[in-house]
Amino acid sequence: MNSIENTGTVAGGRHPVTAGTELYHVVAALLPLPIFAFGATGELVVANDAAQSLLVTQPDGSSGRPMTFDGMDMWELLSSTLERGRHQANVHSRMRLSSGRSAEFDFWVLASWQPADTLIGAIVFAGEPPDEADGQGAHAVRSTHTTIDTLEGYVDTIVTALGCDAVYVAEVASERATRARMLLCRCDGDTQPPVEWGLAGTPAAAVSSRRVVCYPYGLQERFPEDKWIESEGFEAYAGTPITDPSGHRIGVLGALWRHPLKNPEVARAILGLVGARLSCVLWQSRSCSELLESEERYSALFRHTHLPMIVIDPESSQIVEANDAACAFYGYPCEELTTMSIFQIDTLPPEHVQQEFQRALSGSRDYFQFKHRVADGTVREVEVYAGPITMHSRELIYAIVHDMSDRRRIEEELEHYHKNLERVVEQRTDDLMRANIELQQATQARDIFFANMSHELRTPLYTIIGLTDMLNGGLVGELDDEQIKQVGMVNEAGRSLLDLVSDVLDISAIQAGQAHCDAEEFDVVEVAESTLFSMRPPAEDKGLQVHFTSVERPVTIVSDRFKLQQILMNLISNAIKYTDEGAIYVAVSAIADGRVTVSVVDSGVGISEHELPHVFGEFRQMSRGDSGTHHGTGLGLALSRKLADVLAAEIVVTSEPGKGTTFSIILPEKYCPTET
């Protein structure tokens, strides 16, 4: 030990190895870990019982020394890897064991340098080794299995070894990394009550997941907001993180002194070593708590879910767990259901069920369809979601069962209804096709009838009109006034009937697709004006005035002159018919979007609101005015609408009872067959 004690001094007046040697026996007694010390020239000065498993006999038969896995001496490893002049460090290496095997170790090193780049001594604390014996009667390397209850032993070790006034172990919650919860605190030998406090403004906040911090003096000046430091008069602090296996901080181990700290390197090494061991303790404790909470949570979910769930042993086929929903579904009490085999429920052959077990265990399939027999003998169609689960070191299968019998029944009913619906639709379609054919035949027969009848009627009508014209002209002798009146009535009736027959022929031709637009360029103003004045005599006979207006002249369009003229004659004739006093107006105007409007306006009785949508119906008697008097057979307006369709035009009507009616023909400037 003399070679170590005489190797120099550091700040504070004491060599780190010298100071560490004074604590050696305390640490060795309280921490059952490998500890050894090297002298100035690398000789092994001290090694405790736990370190014997790390001492490998040299090839020349000399005493054992710690050797790395690749044959390097521990002293050589420290000399080559430690940062020059650094008094405290952590080293990781794979070491040979005296048993001939090897293991990974973490070492905390207190090093001495003089001059600053020459290593002249070191105390090495080894982390927890594997549970391994040397087989030759030496002390076994022991693995200390600890729990949260062992915290007191570690805290007492730190108090004894470092002479500190207070030591605490606190847990830092991962979801609240700015706050800590005290697990154990010793202050002046007394155990303090557990509290929760914020880390901000305290020395514990400076403890990161990778660094041991130490404030040898001036603690109150550094952390004036920490009321505990102020009230207890602490002057020095050392702390180390407690981490999980991934290196994240889950806790803090801290020690405090009321006097300046003389050996900070020793404090760093001891706290770092104990903190590393407490990481296992705290992590296991937290993992156990989280596992327990998880088990409780999933147990509650398993028990109280409305979905039937069972757990099956694939080797014995026994149902080992079943929730309340499964018991209710299968109709067995839990204590009976959990003694049954799945083969007693599933109607498939056992070998088939075993095959499905293997698919579920391998994860190659997780969805199945079975038929399960319940307690009353009913077979239910079910779909099962299954997969592997480990319980108490046993590989089991969980199964979530969903009864789809009702759904399957509904699907079958829907399929039945669907097929029936297809048959009904097919039958109705055939009926409609037959009805459509019959309607087409009836329409064709009607058109043929009208055409034949119209042609058959024209000949006698021409005869009647011709003979009455001869009688009125005196070609067959003079007639008295009464005779002239009666013959005139016959002539007028014949002409009206001839117009009706002509309209029927025109409508039949349009419906048969025989009508077309003979487009030519003409002045629509000239056509409208000439048509109006050709209708002047019947208007003047009723005492009506006729007026024509046009904003511009000419207004040229490309369309069918004669069909437009026929439409205008029908509209003007209709206006004269339903106007007893006033005037008839015809107006032509061009619209900005390339269309032309010809309007026929009368001052007659108008059309009632409920009759307005039906003015273009065939053979429909319309009531005009407040009296509701019915007039005409309604072919003139129907024909006009059909002729407008042939011209790719449209007719709109507006009317106000008692004030008159306006019919407007809206024509394209140039007829285009695609618009028909």
Secondary structure, DSSP 8 states (H G I E B T S, - for coil): -HHHHTS---TTSS-HHHHHHHHHHHHHHHS-S-EEEE-TTS-EEEE-GGGGGGEE--TTS---EEBBTTS-BHHHHHHHHS-TT-SEEEEEEEEE-TTS-EEEEEEEEEEEESSTTSEEEEEEEE----SB--SSSS--B------GGGHHHHHHHHHHHH--SEEEEEEE-TT-TTEEEEEEEEETTEE----EEE-TTSGGGG--SS--EEE-S-HHHH-TT-HHHHHHT--EEEEEEEE-TTS-EEEEEEEEESS--S-HHHHHHHHHHHHHHHHHHHHHHHHHHHHHHHHHHHHHHHHH-SS-EEEE-TTT-BEEEE-HHHHHHHT--HHHHTTSBGGGTB-S-HHHHHHHHHHHHHTS--EEEEEEE-TTS-EEEEEEEEEEEEETTEEEEEEEEEE-HHHHHHHHHHHHHHHHHHHHHHHHHHHHHHHHHHHHHHHHHHHHHHHHHHHHHHHHHHHHHHHHHHHHTTTT----HHHHHHHHHHHHHHHHHHHHHHHHHHHHHHHTT------EEEEHHHHHHHHHHHTHHHHHHTT-EEEEEESSS--EEEE-HHHHHHHHHHHHHHHHHT-SSSEEEEEEEEETTTEEEEEEEE-S--B-TTTGGGTT-TT--EEETTTTEEES-SHHHHHHHHHHHHTT-EEEEEEETTTEEEEEEEEESB--GGG-
